[in-house]
Amino acid sequence: MASVFVEARPKGRPEGTRIDDYVVETAGDTVLGTFSTQKAAIDWAKAKGHTPHVARVRHLNDKKRPDHWRAV
């Protein structure tokens, strides 16, 4: 089972601005899927056998820092 990351887009958006969609990405930033909700992205990742992770704090999302992420 591969770990994947669910992130809101656009990346680097100012706090309080609209989220366009959510992506499921690998640690290498390869997009595996795009979804309208975070729940849909998480459900899809689990159905594909991945372990999805979400950022503990939205603006702290360095994939090389495990403490920035939590498994869901």
Secondary structure as the mmCIF struct_conf table of DSSP 4:
data_model
#
loop_
_struct_conf.conf_type_id
_struct_conf.id
_struct_conf.beg_label_comp_id
_struct_conf.beg_label_asym_id
_struct_conf.beg_label_seq_id
_struct_conf.end_label_comp_id
_struct_conf.end_label_asym_id
_struct_conf.end_label_seq_id
STRN STRN1 SER A 3 ARG A 9
BEND BEND1 PRO A 10 PRO A 10
TURN_TY1_P TURN_TY1_P1 LYS A 11 GLY A 12
HELX_LH_PP_P HELX_LH_PP_P1 ARG A 13 PRO A 14
TURN_TY1_P TURN_TY1_P2 GLU A 15 GLY A 16
BEND BEND2 THR A 17 THR A 17
HELX_LH_PP_P HELX_LH_PP_P2 ARG A 18 ILE A 19
STRN STRN2 ASP A 21 GLU A 25
TURN_TY1_P TURN_TY1_P3 ALA A 27 GLY A 28
STRN STRN3 VAL A 31 PHE A 35
BEND BEND3 SER A 36 THR A 37
HELX_RH_AL_P HELX_RH_AL_P1 GLN A 38 ALA A 47
TURN_TY1_P TURN_TY1_P4 LYS A 48 GLY A 49
STRN STRN4 THR A 51 ALA A 55
BEND BEND4 ARG A 56 ARG A 56
STRN STRN5 VAL A 57 VAL A 57
TURN_TY1_P TURN_TY1_P5 ARG A 58 HIS A 59
STRN STRN6 LEU A 60 LEU A 60
TURN_TY1_P TURN_TY1_P6 LYS A 63 LYS A 64
HELX_RH_3T_P HELX_RH_3T_P1 PRO A 66 HIS A 68
STRN STRN7 TRP A 69 ALA A 71
#
